[in-house]
Amino acid sequence: MSRCIKALPPFYGPCHELTMASQVLTCLEDFEKRAKEILPKTVFDYYRSGADGEQTLRDNLAAYSRWRLRPRVLRDVSKVSTSVQVLGAQLVSPVAVGATGFHCMAHPEGELASARACAASGTLMMQDQDATEQLVRRAERAGYTALVLTVDTPYVGRRLDDVRNRFVLPSHLRLCNFKEDDTIHGVGPTQNDSAFALFVKQSLNPSLAWEHVHWLRSITSLPIILKGILTAEDAREAVNYGVDGILVSNHGARQLDGVLSTLDALPEVVAAVSGRIEVYIDGGVQRGTDVLKALALGAQAVFIGRPVLWGLAVNGENGVRQVLELLQDELSLAMAFSGCRTVKEITPDLLTRTSYL
Ligand SMILES: Cc1cc2nc3c(=O)[nH]c(=O)nc-3n(C[C@H](O)[C@H](O)[C@H](O)COP(=O)(O)O)c2cc1C
């Protein structure tokens, strides 16, 4: 069921082609290692970094080790389906692509390549949308089937590598959905902030509040998903404001360092909404068994951020496809080993919390 993937010649730098062309990539960590070899350091650091001391970045990964699987046997797993429904749409896999900016730094085809890979793999891709009526209307016209409102970014987190690297976006990149696009290249770094962080600070709205969710609900009939909720209290508010889904996320640990890992936050959010709306998760997902654990704790779908960027850097659209297929194969195998033939059969009793970590 699982597959090994041969890396194709990389997009960046001819020297890598010689040394790396025959490397076999067996798991998502291999893709990250390979991307690190290919990408300019400033770009790799921008993608990889978490905020401040990166406690939460480490914990997003470690949280998956705190749960162990309790497999059931003798269940005829000759056929396993990883298919799920998300907001009424049938997906081949519960693994989908999250919103991460600037795919063009990883590969010239950028977001287009990632979106094509999603389509080919039968899953969906999230695009970041500013909550303005104009953008909403454009999304509606373009046939988008849901809006995602990121709610954990009143300010931008401090990613120390970006400060150290004095990170600036390559001059050919544009923020096509924003009018003030050009200012992004007019901001210089300071002692404490990268130029990029300064630009983002200028464009964010720290007064974003529940009334904006109410407003958004009133101007569109598209399903709304709030991205960045970590507590039962906010999950209940979200239900009260009529949203259709919650993405339990800490922004890939790039905002408030020290917040709890998303896997640790998931059970209380799932309990608080008690089936009234859909709940998804992102952050630190590296393996099929991670996806399995998140589903067992009540997530309906799982989004991945950085692994997509690593796939894109390694091999463009095909690299993203390989990442998605690898995770799906790993999930399928883990389901079979656990005695789960369908995603519905993945239930909380599949897990036990370890006491030895
Ligand atoms: C390079 C990068 C850029 C991101 N840009 C955005 C963004 O523009 N909007 C947003 O809501 N989340 C953004 N995120 C957060 C992701 O949507 C997602 O929450 C996170 O990457 C999931 O964690 P993972 O990378 O461990 O899979 C970004 C994450 C990364 C790594």
The ligand as an ORCA input file, in Angstrom:
! r2SCAN-3c Opt
* xyz 0 1
  C       4.848     29.691      5.448
  C       3.485     29.710      6.072
  C       2.585     30.694      5.696
  C       1.304     30.717      6.247
  N       0.418     31.672      5.831
  C      -0.832     31.661      6.340
  C      -1.784     32.622      5.894
  O      -1.498     33.462      5.051
  N      -3.036     32.565      6.433
  C      -3.385     31.628      7.368
  O      -4.516     31.618      7.843
  N      -2.492     30.721      7.800
  C      -1.252     30.707      7.317
  N      -0.345     29.779      7.759
  C      -0.766     28.755      8.719
  C      -1.271     27.505      7.988
  O      -2.509     27.746      7.361
  C      -1.486     26.316      8.936
  O      -2.266     26.747     10.023
  C      -0.185     25.697      9.440
  O       0.833     25.766      8.471
  C      -0.420     24.257      9.819
  O       0.707     23.705     10.400
  P       1.773     22.768      9.619
  O       2.582     23.692      8.775
  O       2.543     22.176     10.749
  O       1.004     21.758      8.816
  C       0.939     29.744      7.223
  C       1.856     28.764      7.596
  C       3.120     28.738      7.035
  C       4.082     27.643      7.443
*
